[in-house]
Amino acid sequence: MLSLNNKQGFLMFIMRKAEMMRNNKFQKYGRLTAAMLAGALFAAFPAAQLTSYADYAVVGAGGAVISSGPMGTGGGVIGPAVTIGPGPGGVSGSGMDTTSPDWADYKDTGGTAQGAMTIRTQIPSGCIDSCALETPNPVVQNADKYSYDFMMHDLDVLQQRYGRYMTHHSLGNSVDGRHIEEVIVGNQSAPTHILITGSIHGREYITSNLVMKQIEYIVAYADNGCFDGQRLSTWLNDVCIHFVPMINPDGVSISQFGTAGVRNQSLIPILEQAYANDLALQRTTLDYETYLTRWKANARGVNLNDNFNALTGNIEYRTNAPSGDIYYGTPGSEPETRAIQQLIDSRHFKAIINYHATGSVIYWDFTENRLREHARDLANNVRTVSSYSLQLTGKEGGSVKCYAGTRANPATCITVEVGVSQCPVNPAEMDVIWFQNKFVPFYTMKWAKEKGK
């Protein structure tokens, strides 16, 4: 079996060949098929880790989306497509839960409406085929440790370049005094809003790098790009995208820089207490410095994705003292948690994508979900774009997903886990993660506008 580094190098080789075909630079690669690419990816990773790559479609030279077959040589590219037909159940209605609170929204079609999004491939006059391009002269670069300071710098530069289409501001301060930045792309008076978040857990900072790349890709082509047969500027007039690239900037800094990443020195004893607690609980056997690289919590040792004021009685692993990953504190006690709760309460989001790492899976449901079938629907579409597998959670508590999905006016929320290596995810995976998630905001935007509740 290939080592991780060899796997990543092999995957990047395959992606470069797809890039060559897309740019039509090397005609000899024009006969590479989707099945060959899928086979190469399966060879690089065990099936248990990486599945469903055959679900990628091929965009042919004429713009038609096909499920497999020869790669076109006139701009063909391995690209995202949404399967038309039933959802994950396979046949009409199979796997659907007719007891779901939102079943009535799907009852008339017997479930076949799930996943049935049609993507138009026409390029409007005056537009370029931006989906076949990468970001020109990008500000956001892949980084071994994409830090809070990198993010703040990049946001300011992006604001200068693309201020017509985006703005950013602080939702509040973290425990250690860092801004929790919200980025708004598009028309704030639009009838449809979606939310995409990253790095709620410190060691999952590769998701901040991903979300920032998504932001830049959208605004870079807002003037002359297109998606689904419409100008991107039209989409951004109809759908407003909210991003919080780094919910937990203190946790990110601790994971990246250890105690050197802590501004307020009075917080360091909390980290030491958490380490002692986790040793006693046999949650870790690592030395202190390595332990901090695996840090998930905020600077007070609270796991923010257990701290939301929803269903905390469902949390199975708990402790009454700070921890790197299992202390949930008092529901809603942390400033980072409150900032996101207030954002979710401030308007109705028709779709929420909550990025985590690792596993290349989508957790789409939990027991008390009030929008179970909508979540299944959204997850099925994101699965087809990313090729990540779907997983059920069962009982869940204290998470963004629980908070969004149990409100009086619930929002459809899914968790998307990127990467395959142990957290912090190997930065060599970033090109593959980008390839898998580049179009997730576009499809989520379309899903929310056409199917969101």
C-alpha positions, 0 to 999 in steps of 0.5 A, spaced: 500 500 500 502 506 498 505 511 504 501 517 505 506 522 501 506 517 495 498 517 495 498 524 495 503 525 490 500 520 486 493 524 487 496 530 485 499 527 479 492 525 476 489 532 478 495 535 474 493 530 468 486 532 469 488 540 469 492 538 462 486 536 459 482 542 461 487 546 458 487 542 452 495 543 452 496 535 451 492 532 446 495 525 448 491 525 455 484 526 452 483 519 452 483 518 459 476 516 462 473 517 468 473 510 470 481 510 469 481 516 474 476 513 479 481 507 478 487 511 480 484 514 486 481 507 489 488 505 488 491 510 492 486 510 498 483 504 501 476 504 499 474 505 507 477 511 506 475 514 500 469 512 496 464 513 490 470 517 486 466 514 480 460 519 482 464 524 478 462 526 472 465 528 465 464 535 462 465 534 455 467 538 450 460 541 448 459 542 455 454 536 456 455 532 463 456 525 462 457 520 468 463 516 464 466 515 458 472 519 454 474 525 456 473 531 451 479 534 448 476 541 447 476 543 454 474 537 458 475 537 465 473 532 471 467 536 474 462 536 479 455 534 477 448 532 481 445 526 479 438 526 477 433 522 480 432 519 487 437 520 493 441 515 497 436 510 497 437 508 490 430 507 488 424 512 488 423 513 496 427 507 498 431 509 504 426 515 506 423 516 513 416 517 512 416 519 519 420 525 518 417 532 520 419 535 513 416 528 509 410 532 507 415 537 502 417 530 499 411 526 499 408 528 492 414 525 489 416 519 493 423 522 494 425 522 487 426 530 488 432 528 492 438 530 488 434 532 482 438 538 480 439 540 473 445 544 471 445 548 465 452 548 461 450 554 457 455 560 457 451 567 457 454 572 452 459 576 455 461 571 460 467 566 460 467 559 462 469 560 469 468 553 472 474 551 467 479 556 470 482 557 477 483 563 481 487 568 477 493 571 481 490 568 487 491 572 494 490 566 498 495 560 498 496 553 500 499 553 507 502 548 511 499 552 517 494 557 515 493 562 521 489 567 524 494 572 521 494 569 514 486 570 514 486 577 517 491 579 511 488 575 506 481 578 508 484 585 507 487 584 500 481 581 498 476 587 500 481 592 497 480 587 490 473 585 490 470 590 495 464 591 490 462 583 491 464 582 499 465 585 505 468 582 512 467 584 519 467 581 526 462 578 530 465 578 536 472 577 540 474 570 542 476 568 549 484 570 547 482 577 544 481 575 536 476 577 531 471 572 529 470 574 522 464 574 518 465 574 510 459 576 506 459 575 499 453 578 494 446 582 496 445 582 503 438 584 501 437 577 497 431 573 499 436 567 500 442 566 504 447 560 506 452 560 511 459 556 510 463 555 516 470 552 518 475 551 524 470 550 529 475 545 532 483 548 532 486 542 529 482 543 523 485 549 520 485 546 513 478 548 513 480 555 514 484 555 508 479 551 504 473 556 505 478 562 504 480 559 497 472 558 496 471 566 497 476 568 493 474 564 487 467 566 487 469 574 488 474 573 483 469 571 477 463 575 480 464 580 474 464 575 468 464 568 471 457 564 470 454 558 473 448 554 471 447 558 465 447 564 469 452 570 470 455 569 477 453 576 478 446 574 477 446 569 482 450 573 487 444 578 487 439 572 488 443 569 494 447 572 499 453 567 502 455 568 509 462 565 511 465 564 517 472 561 515 475 561 522 470 560 528 475 558 533 481 562 532 484 561 539 484 553 538 487 554 531 493 558 534 494 553 540 494 547 535 499 551 530 504 554 535 502 551 542 503 556 548 506 561 543 500 562 540 496 564 547 496 572 547 493 572 554 498 568 559 493 567 564 490 562 559 496 557 559 494 554 566 488 552 563 491 548 557 496 545 563 490 543 567 486 540 560 493 536 559 493 533 566 485 532 566 486 528 559 492 524 562 488 522 568 482 520 563 487 516 559 484 521 553 492 522 551 499 519 552 502 524 548 507 529 550 505 536 552 507 539 545 504 534 541 498 534 545 497 541 543 498 540 536 491 536 537 488 541 540 480 542 538 477 546 544 477 554 545 482 557 549 478 555 555 478 548 554 471 548 551 469 544 545 465 549 541 461 544 537 459 541 544 457 548 547 451 550 543 445 551 546 441 544 543 441 537 546 447 537 550 444 531 554 445 527 548 453 528 549 456 521 551 463 523 553 464 529 558 468 531 563 467 537 568 474 540 567 477 543 561 480 538 556 483 538 549 476 535 546 471 533 551 469 538 555 462 542 553 462 547 559 455 550 560 451 551 554 452 557 550 457 559 555 463 561 550 463 567 546 465 564 539 459 559 540 454 565 542 457 569 536 455 563 531 448 562 535 447 570 534 448 569 527 444 563 525 438 567 529 439 573 525 436 571 519 433 564 516 439 560 512 436 556 507 443 551 508 449 551 512 455 547 511 459 546 517 466 544 515 470 539 519 476 535 518 477 529 517 475 523 514 472 525 507 465 524 509 458 528 510 454 527 517 447 529 515 442 527 520 441 527 528 435 524 531 431 530 533 433 533 526 426 537 524 429 538 517 431 530 516 429 530 509 432 536 507 438 535 510 438 528 506 437 532 500 443 537 501 447 532 503 446 527 497 448 533 492 454 535 496 456 528 496 455 528 488 460 534 488 465 532 493 464 524 492 464 524 500 460 518 503 454 519 507 454 517 515 449 518 520 450 521 527 444 518 531 444 522 537 448 528 537 448 534 542 451 541 543 453 542 535 452 547 530 447 542 526 443 541 532 442 548 534 440 550 527 436 543 526 432 544 532 430 551 532 423 554 531 425 556 524 430 550 523 435 551 518 438 545 514 445 544 516 450 538 514 457 537 517 462 536 511 469 532 513 475 534 509 481 530 508 483 523 510 490 523 514 490 524 522 488 531 524 492 536 523 490 534 516 497 533 512 497 540 508 499 536 502 492 534 501 490 541 500 490 540 492 485 534 493 481 537 498 480 543 493 478 539 487 473 536 491 470 542 494 471 548 489 464 547 487 460 546 493 458 553 495 455 554 488 451 547 488 449 549 495 447 556 493 443 553 487 440 548 492 438 553 497 435 557 492 431 552 488 429 547 494 431 550 501 426 551 506 
